[in-house]
Amino acid sequence: MSIEHNEEKQLFFSEIDGETAYLSYQKIDDETLDYVSTYVPDELRGHGLAGRLARTALDYADAHNYGVRPSCSFVAKFMDKHPEYAALRR
């Protein structure tokens, strides 16, 4: 299962069996990304896909020197459970 990044649409996404799971974001400024929403269709739930989307998005922010505003409650909880991402929180 691969996760792709569409910078133009501001999405990290994965397409599986015709279904799309995604994490959407907004670029607030040159230093901060707001991770707005995570969505996984019912058919794809229970396989850790939301966590993989969050990890990929957070790793992207870290690699590109962005801070993260976790407006999405899933991303906020994920960051709380994974202290290695604490320094990204804005």
Short mmCIF file of the C-alpha atoms (twelve columns), coordinates in Angstrom:
data_MODEL
# 
_entry.id   MODEL 
# 
loop_
_atom_site.group_PDB 
_atom_site.id 
_atom_site.type_symbol 
_atom_site.label_atom_id 
_atom_site.label_alt_id 
_atom_site.label_comp_id 
_atom_site.label_asym_id 
_atom_site.label_seq_id 
_atom_site.Cartn_x 
_atom_site.Cartn_y 
_atom_site.Cartn_z 
_atom_site.pdbx_PDB_model_num 
ATOM 1  C CA . MET A 1  0.000   0.000  0.000  1 
ATOM 2  C CA . SER A 2  1.554   3.252  -1.110 1 
ATOM 3  C CA . ILE A 3  0.805   6.748  0.064  1 
ATOM 4  C CA . GLU A 4  1.151   9.551  -2.427 1 
ATOM 5  C CA . HIS A 5  1.338   13.300 -1.993 1 
ATOM 6  C CA . ASN A 6  -0.534  15.708 -4.249 1 
ATOM 7  C CA . GLU A 7  0.897   19.089 -3.337 1 
ATOM 8  C CA . GLU A 8  -1.456  20.964 -5.672 1 
ATOM 9  C CA . LYS A 9  -4.560  19.485 -3.986 1 
ATOM 10 C CA . GLN A 10 -2.859  19.496 -0.574 1 
ATOM 11 C CA . LEU A 11 -3.522  15.806 0.063  1 
ATOM 12 C CA . PHE A 12 -1.686  12.713 1.183  1 
ATOM 13 C CA . PHE A 13 -3.697  9.788  -0.156 1 
ATOM 14 C CA . SER A 14 -3.857  6.091  -0.873 1 
ATOM 15 C CA . GLU A 15 -6.137  4.397  -3.391 1 
ATOM 16 C CA . ILE A 16 -7.051  0.775  -2.692 1 
ATOM 17 C CA . ASP A 17 -9.669  -1.277 -4.543 1 
ATOM 18 C CA . GLY A 18 -11.247 1.858  -5.988 1 
ATOM 19 C CA . GLU A 19 -11.510 3.572  -2.578 1 
ATOM 20 C CA . THR A 20 -9.480  6.605  -1.522 1 
ATOM 21 C CA . ALA A 21 -8.245  7.400  1.966  1 
ATOM 22 C CA . TYR A 22 -6.670  10.787 2.544  1 
ATOM 23 C CA . LEU A 23 -5.254  13.368 4.896  1 
ATOM 24 C CA . SER A 24 -5.926  16.912 3.735  1 
ATOM 25 C CA . TYR A 25 -4.005  20.003 4.763  1 
ATOM 26 C CA . GLN A 26 -3.697  23.723 4.201  1 
ATOM 27 C CA . LYS A 27 -0.473  25.647 3.992  1 
ATOM 28 C CA . ILE A 28 -0.864  28.480 6.497  1 
ATOM 29 C CA . ASP A 29 2.432   30.198 5.721  1 
ATOM 30 C CA . ASP A 30 6.003   29.328 4.742  1 
ATOM 31 C CA . GLU A 31 6.552   27.634 8.105  1 
ATOM 32 C CA . THR A 32 3.270   25.925 9.038  1 
ATOM 33 C CA . LEU A 33 0.915   23.283 7.644  1 
ATOM 34 C CA . ASP A 34 -2.551  22.777 9.106  1 
ATOM 35 C CA . TYR A 35 -3.528  19.105 8.973  1 
ATOM 36 C CA . VAL A 36 -7.266  19.570 8.625  1 
ATOM 37 C CA . SER A 37 -8.916  16.189 8.072  1 
ATOM 38 C CA . THR A 38 -8.224  12.471 7.833  1 
ATOM 39 C CA . TYR A 39 -10.700 10.205 6.065  1 
ATOM 40 C CA . VAL A 40 -10.665 6.438  5.599  1 
ATOM 41 C CA . PRO A 41 -13.651 4.742  3.892  1 
ATOM 42 C CA . ASP A 42 -15.432 2.065  5.937  1 
ATOM 43 C CA . GLU A 43 -14.138 -0.654 3.599  1 
ATOM 44 C CA . LEU A 44 -10.515 0.263  4.405  1 
ATOM 45 C CA . ARG A 45 -10.771 0.805  8.159  1 
ATOM 46 C CA . GLY A 46 -9.056  -1.362 10.707 1 
ATOM 47 C CA . HIS A 47 -5.766  -1.763 8.838  1 
ATOM 48 C CA . GLY A 48 -3.808  1.185  10.257 1 
ATOM 49 C CA . LEU A 49 -4.196  3.300  7.140  1 
ATOM 50 C CA . ALA A 50 -5.035  6.515  9.022  1 
ATOM 51 C CA . GLY A 51 -1.882  6.097  11.101 1 
ATOM 52 C CA . ARG A 52 0.214   5.580  7.984  1 
ATOM 53 C CA . LEU A 53 -1.262  8.702  6.433  1 
ATOM 54 C CA . ALA A 54 -0.513  10.697 9.586  1 
ATOM 55 C CA . ARG A 55 3.040   9.382  9.858  1 
ATOM 56 C CA . THR A 56 3.744   10.122 6.181  1 
ATOM 57 C CA . ALA A 57 2.333   13.650 6.485  1 
ATOM 58 C CA . LEU A 58 4.271   14.361 9.685  1 
ATOM 59 C CA . ASP A 59 7.489   12.981 8.205  1 
ATOM 60 C CA . TYR A 60 6.943   15.242 5.199  1 
ATOM 61 C CA . ALA A 61 6.520   18.290 7.457  1 
ATOM 62 C CA . ASP A 62 9.658   17.386 9.379  1 
ATOM 63 C CA . ALA A 63 11.738  16.811 6.230  1 
ATOM 64 C CA . HIS A 64 10.624  20.157 4.774  1 
ATOM 65 C CA . ASN A 65 11.014  22.182 8.007  1 
ATOM 66 C CA . TYR A 66 7.312   22.860 8.538  1 
ATOM 67 C CA . GLY A 67 5.537   23.054 11.843 1 
ATOM 68 C CA . VAL A 68 2.134   21.392 12.102 1 
ATOM 69 C CA . ARG A 69 -1.180  22.672 13.411 1 
ATOM 70 C CA . PRO A 70 -3.159  19.461 14.030 1 
ATOM 71 C CA . SER A 71 -6.735  20.705 13.501 1 
ATOM 72 C CA . CYS A 72 -7.700  17.116 12.701 1 
ATOM 73 C CA . SER A 73 -8.441  15.328 15.976 1 
ATOM 74 C CA . PHE A 74 -6.920  12.087 14.659 1 
ATOM 75 C CA . VAL A 75 -3.610  13.799 13.853 1 
ATOM 76 C CA . ALA A 76 -3.630  15.563 17.241 1 
ATOM 77 C CA . LYS A 77 -4.113  12.226 19.048 1 
ATOM 78 C CA . PHE A 78 -1.489  10.565 16.845 1 
ATOM 79 C CA . MET A 79 1.016   13.286 17.776 1 
ATOM 80 C CA . ASP A 80 0.169   12.842 21.471 1 
ATOM 81 C CA . LYS A 81 0.875   9.102  21.202 1 
ATOM 82 C CA . HIS A 82 4.123   9.604  19.261 1 
ATOM 83 C CA . PRO A 83 6.345   12.066 21.132 1 
ATOM 84 C CA . GLU A 84 8.899   12.044 18.315 1 
ATOM 85 C CA . TYR A 85 6.564   14.485 16.537 1 
ATOM 86 C CA . ALA A 86 6.049   16.856 19.518 1 
ATOM 87 C CA . ALA A 87 8.524   19.450 18.224 1 
ATOM 88 C CA . LEU A 88 6.420   19.894 15.052 1 
ATOM 89 C CA . ARG A 89 3.297   21.042 16.918 1 
ATOM 90 C CA . ARG A 90 2.375   24.719 16.522 1 
# 
